[in-house]
């Protein structure tokens, strides 16, 4: 296997997935070696392996290269074609196969990467074999692929899971009897442009009482309209304007691989992912309790709003806090038998969806909740947003530990508690505010998230802490 560019896979393998710059840190030769290592490390010779990709220009080439490597080591690649990330999770769960999707999520067009799952949609992370795959793939890349002695070369075949994926989601949330809703959907030229018509429209299934106004549904991995990262406020502006222009009831924004969904109310204002977490959690608790569960478990990460555990407890559930990151959430979901989990980044996890995250299913829950009552979304969602959040604010700091130490010294005599799960969280004992300082693992950033009972308190604490953090930056 000839290598035209020397690739160091440690530059593209992250803690949870693979993500690199096409032609520089990831290329087809490297992907072929990764496909072979994926089969060998996970022991998949003789088994079906799912391979799909998003709309990025390099995804078809990479999918084919991965399939070559996997087949060479004895697996049977099943080519899924164009898929969202949550379609991969559905396929891995429903078909009982390991698989990959080529995507770089919300990253710019120059990037591509790989999200991996074991059979049952169990994530492959640095703790569960990802770095073993990296190291073996590097040796294959450097030294060449050995001939498989465990199984003959695999057979490649094509399958389509979109219709089954759409039908499965429709079974989980019934939207057939809601009041008519006008919904603007911004797919950001990503995979939501394929999955939205299949799930919410009438291309594959009977129509729903939804008028879908499409924005940027053309699949285009160069992202000609705006970046596919709805976490950044500027990328929501077109959707916000369209919701108001069309007099819509709700707006939905998907990221590039459509595993995250952001919600805009009828006034054009974002509904926080914490409020969506609380809203969906209450629905899932009610459903689980109706099925006989005494105290359904809901997972949330430590920087979601305090409104989330409060809503969960009030609804008869048990909140469990975990670190930020999908591999942690999915692991705790499985350990606890949790019915639902949510993150501040708009990743939403469902037990009925193989403990995996799916933005589409979360959106359907919001549509169902909105459509089964007459209150506008802005009023309905306000019930789940009693606090004022700062949002995530990054500060470029070389000495992150020193910055945190200075902040703690400033609050040493204040009536607060300090916890150190995933960074450092300082919480006022009277419940009036809390903030978390969490260092980035990959960048020289210290991330601030805070919340308070009112805007003046939030802004005062935010400004005080950021001033300290940035004083010796």
N, C-alpha and C positions, 0 to 999 in steps of 0.2 A: 504494500500500500504506500504509494508515493505521497510525501507531504510537501506541499509547495510553500507553506508558511509554518515556521516553528511555533507550535502552540503549547503554552503552559496552562494546563487545565485548572490549576489552582487560582488563576485569575478570573475564571468564570463560574466555578463551583462555589455557591454560597451556602449558608446554613440550611436553607429550606429548598433551594432549587438551583438551576443553572441559568446564568444570565451573562451574556457577553456581547461584544461588538463584532458583527459579522465580518469575517475576513481578517480580523485582528486577533481576537481572543477566542473565537469559535468559528469553525468552518466545517465543510462536509466531511473531510477526512477525520477530523476530531469526532464528529457526530457518529460516524461509522464505528469508530473504536468504542464510543460510549454505548452504542447499541449492543455490541458484543459483550462489553463488561456488564451491562445491565442484566443480560441473560445469565452470565456466569455467576455473578455475585448473588443474584436472587434465585438461582437454581431453576431456570425456566426452560431448559432444553426439552424439546418435545411438547411444550405448552404453547397456547395462543398468547400473543403479546399485542396489545392495542397500540396503534400509532396514529396520531392525528396532529393537526396544526391549525394555527389561526391564519389571518389574512396577510401576514407579513410576506414580503416578496421572497424571502429565503425559506419559508416554512415548507413548501413542496419539496425542494431539494434536500432539506434536512430530514424530512420524514422518510424520503426514499433512502437516504444514506443510513439512517438509523435502522431501517428495515433490512438493508443489506447486511449490516453488522450482526443484527439479531438472528437473521436466517442463517448466516454463516456459522453461528454457534449453536444451531439446532432448534431455535424457536420458530413458531409460525406467525409471522406478522399479519395482523388484521388491520388493514388500512381504513381509517375512519374518515379521511378527507378533512374538509373544513369543519372544525368543532370549536366550541367554547371550552374553557377549562372545566366548568361544571358538567358538561357533556362527557368529558373523560371520566370524571368521578362517577357519574351515573353508569357509564359502560363498565367501568372496573367493578362497581358494586353489583350491578344486575347480572353481568356475565361471569363474574368471578374470575377475572383476568387482571394481571398486572398490565400497566400501560404508561404511555407518555403523551403529553401534548406539547408541541413546539409553540412557545409564546414568550414574549417578554412583558406581558401584561400592559402596564401603562408607560413603559419606557419608550423613548423616541424611536424613530424608524430604523436607525442604524443598528439597533439591538435585536437579538433574538435569544431564546433560551429554552429550557426544558423544565416542565413540572412533571414529576414522576409519582406514580401510585402503585402500590401492591394490590393484589386481588382483594376485593372488598373495599377499595378506595382508601386503604390504609396508607398514610403519607410516607414517602421516602425522604428522610432528612439526614442531617449529619449524624444524628444519634441512631439511625436505623438503616445505615448502609450507603448513604450518598457519597461519603468520602471514600469508602471502599471501592465504589464504582469509579470514582475519579482516579484513584491510584492505579487500578487495574487498566482502565482506559488509557492512562498515560503510558503505561508499559507497552500496551498494544500499539499505541501511536508511535512510540519510539522504536519498537523492535519488530512490529508486524503482528498480524493475527495468526494464532496457531489454528491448525485444522481441528475441528471438533471430533472427539472420540466418543462422546456420550450419545450423540444422535445424528442422523443424517441431516443435511442442510434443509432448513425449513421451507415451507410453502407459503407464498404471499397470496392473500385474498383480500377483497374489499367488502366492507359492510357499512351500513348506514344506520345510525342510532337516533337520528333527529326525531323521527316520528314517535319512537318508543319513549324518548326523553320527554317530549311534549305531553304525551298521554299520561305518563307517570306523574308529572307535576300537576296536571289537571285533576288527577285522582286525589292528590294530597290537599289541594285547596279548590273548592268548588266555587267558581265565579258565575255560574249560570243564572243565579237568582238575585244578583245584586242590582241596585238601581243603575240606570245608564250613567256612565262616566266618560268624560272627555279626557284623554290621556296623551300628553306629549312625551315622546321617547327620543332621547338623544343617544344614539349608538356610537357616536364619535368615530364613525367609519370602522368600528370594531365588530366583534362577533355578535353583539346584540342585534345587529342588522340582520343576522340570520335566525337567531333564536326567538326574537320578539314576534315576528309574524307566525312562527310555528306554534308558539305557546299561547300568545294572547290574541292572535289574529285568526283568520279562517283559511289559511293556505293548506293546512293538513288536518285540521279538526273543525267541528262546527263553530260558528261564530259566537262570540260572547257579547254582552251588553256594553262593549267598550268601543269608543271611537278613537282609534289610534292615529295620532298625527306624527308622522315620521320625520326625524331629523338625522341627516348624515347616516343613512342606512347602507350606502354603497360601501362594500368591503374594500378598504384601501389602507394597506399597512404603511403608507407614507403619511397618513393623517393630515389631509390637505386643509381641514377646517379648523381643528384645534387639537392639542394633545389629548390622548385618551386617559387622562387622569382627573376624575371628578373630585378628588380630594383638594385640588387647587381651585380656589374660588373663581379665578378668571375663566376656567374651563366650563363653568356653569352659566356664564352670562347669556349665551345664546339661548339656552333652555329657559332660563328665567324670563327673558323677554318674550319668548314664544308662548309660554304659559299665559302670560298676561294678554298678549295679542289675541290669542284664540279663546280667551275666557275659559281655560281648561280647569278641571278639578284638581289635577295633579300632574307633576312632571317627574320623569324617571331618567336618570343618567347612568349609563353603564361604562365601565372601564374597557380597555382594549380586548381582554379575553372574557369579559362579561361575567366574571365571578363576583364582582362587587356592584352594588347598586346604590345610588344616592337619590334622595327624594326631595322634590320641591313642592311647596304648598301652592294654593290657588292665588296667593298674593305675590308669588315669585320668590319667596324666602326658603332657604334650605331648612329641612327638618333634620335635626342632628341624628347621626347614627345611634347615639345613646337612646334617643327617644324611640327610634325604630326598634332597637333591641328590646326596650321595655314593652312596647306595643305588641310585638310578635311574641315575646315571652308570656305575656298575659293570655294571649290566644292559645298558645301551646300548653300552658299550664291547665287551662280550662278543658282542653281536649283530652289531655292525659288523665286529669282527675275524673272526667266523665267515663273514661275507659277503666277506671278502678285504681289508678295510682294515688297513693295517699299524699305524698309530698314530692312532686316532680322537681328534678334538679335543673337549674339554669346556670350556665357558665357565662361569666363575663370577665374581661381583662381589667387590670387594676386602674386603668385610666378612663374607663367609661364613667358616666355620671353616677353619682350616688343615688340618683333617681331609679337606676336599674335595680339594685338589690332591694330598695324600698318597695318598688312596684311588685317585684317577685314575691317578697314576703307577704305583702298585702293580698296577693292573689292566691296564697296557699302553697307557694313553691319554696324551694330552698336555694338561695344564691350561693354559688361557689366562685371565688375569685381566682384568677390564674394570671400568669405572665402574658405579655404581649407576644403574638406570633401564632401562626396557624398550627404548627406542629404541637405546640403546648396545648392549645385549645382542643385539638382533635384527640390528643392523648387523654386529657382529663375528661372529655366527653365520653370516651370509651370506658375509662375507669369508673366513672360515676353513674354511667347509664343515663346521662343527661338527655333531656328532650330537645334542648335548644341551647345555642351559645351565640354571643355577639361580641364584636369588637368595635372600638371607636373608629376604625378605618373602614367600616362598612363591609366587613366580612361577617356573614351570618351562617351558622352551622346548624344542621338539623339531623336528629337521630334517624328520622325517616328517609334521609338522603345520605345514608351510610356515614353519618357523623361528618360529612363534608360540607364545604361552604358553597352556597349558590345564591347569587344576587337575584335571580329570577324568582325563586321560591319566596324570598323575603318580600319582593315587590308584590307578588300575588297575595300574600298575607295582608299587606297594607291596603291593596285594592279591595280585598274582601271586607276588612274592618271599616274602610271608608264607605263602601257601597252598601253596607247593611245598616247604615244610619244616615241621618240627614244633615248632620253638622259639617260645616266646611273643614277641610283638613287642618287649616291653621288653628282653629279652635280645638279640634279633636286632638291634635298632636301636642297642644300646649299642656294638656293634662300630664304628659310625660316629660315635660321640660320645666320643672319648677326652679331650677338653678341657672346661673349664668356661667358659661364656660369661656375660657380663654382661647380654646383651640390649641393646636400644637405649634409651638414657637421654637425655632432652632437658633442656637447661638454657636458661632464658631469659636471653640475653646480648645487650646492645646492641652492644658492641664485640667482635665474634667474633674478628677478627684479633688484637686485643690479648690476648684470653684464650688463643688458641693460642700466641702468642709467649711468654706467661708459662709455659705448660706446657713448651715447648721449652727455655726457660732453665733450668727445674728439672731437666730430664733431659740437660742439655748435657754433663755429665761421666759420665753413665751409659753402660755398654756396650750401645748401641742403634744401630739404623739408622733413618733417617728418609726416607720417600718421600711424594710430594705428588700422587699420583693421587687425584682426588676427595676433597679434604680433606687431612689430614695423618695419616699412619700411623707410629707409633713401635713398633718391634719389638726385643725383647731379642735380642742376638746369640747367646745360648745357647738360644733357642727357648722360654724359660719363660713369656713373655707377649707380647702385642701389643695396641695400642689404636689406634682411629681417631677423630679429631675432624673432623666434616663439617658445615659450615654449611648450614642450610636456605636455599633460594633464595627462599622465599615468607614465612617467619616468622622472628621474632627468636630462633631456636633454634640452639644448637650441639649436634649429636647425637654422643653417645659410644657406641661399640661396643668391647668388649674381650674378651679370651680369655686363659686361662692354663692351666698344667698341673695346677693344683689350686685348690680354693676359697679357701684363705687368700691365695694369691698374687693371684688374680683380685680379691678384695675389697680387698686392700691397695692395688693399683695403681688400681683404680676409685675408691676413696675419696680417694686422694692427688690424682688428676687432677681429680676433680669439685670438690674443695676449692679447688684453684687456679682452675679455670674460674669458679667462683661467687664468688670472693673480691671481685671488683669488679663484680659483675653489676648 
